[in-house]
Amino acid sequence: MCINKIRLIFSFIIFLMLPQYVIAQCDAKIGEIRHIYDDFESYYSSKPSPARKELRINLVDDNNCNAYMILTTENQYQLKGQFQSINYHIKNNSQSLIFPSRARFIFIDSVADINFFIPVGTIVKAGVYTDNLIIKLFDENDALLDEKYFEIQEDIIARASMSILGYNSHSSNVYLGELIPRKEYSMLPSFKVITNTDVKLTVLSENRGELRHNVYKTRYTVGYIINLDGEWVDLKQNYSRVFSYNKRNDFFISLKMQLDDFKNQAAGEYTDILRFQISPLNY
């Protein structure tokens, strides 16, 4: 009789220990982290769609133990650079927006996809931006299984473009009409510059700041100066000016022109060719 009681108690102890033994079998670990897609580096504020970066995280030794992942970042979901920080959004496998306070991801077939977005219209200066992801893996009972750090580094390239607006914007030729000594001409086009960095504007005059007679060339000339965004410029030499980025993605450069005092010029057509070049500066 005594022997049977001992056996019964022993079997009951094994039964109580069995669930703990089963739970302890979740040996899942964070495996490979791969880049699936990334166009952050080519982002610009006038882009019609968000910039997107996608990571794929694989589990190893999953054994269907319902593991899940919590994602936090060192910079609180910001890419930090030398000049500014860029807020980004996160979406999960089902493209649902994830809020930082509950950035929890489940795994489907031992895989979780994470999508990062820079929203449309975000003003971003060219440069290198980084953030560190902190990835923690938990089992269904919220026990920590694994932890990894993953660095995001993005080099957003410098870009600049220039377009002509206003008067005579439909043509590369500007007709001044009758030339009058010391007259100021303001009916000239303006320039719109779209950029994500500081830019250098260079202006080159083929005739070194002179309108030259189409037949007599250097014998009859009319000197002139131009006004670029409020600054009078003599084009006897090539002119360059740096426009600093000011947290706007575009700015306008007005253009005016003033003739020198002249007399006894031959009748005819006088011309010069101006070249405007814009170059992005990345430090």
Secondary structure by P-SEA (a helix, b strand, c coil): caaaaaaaaaaaaaaaaaaaaaaaccccccccccccccccccccccccbbbbbbbbbbbccccccbbbbbbbbccccccccccbbbbbbbbcccccccccccbbbbbcccbbbbbbbccccccccbbbbbbbbbbbbbcccccccccbbbbbbbbbbbbbbbbbcccccccccccccccccccccccbbbbbbbbccbbbbbbbbccccccccccccccbbbbbbbbccccccccccbbbbbbbbccccbbbbbbbbbbcccccccbbbbbbbbbbbbbbbcc
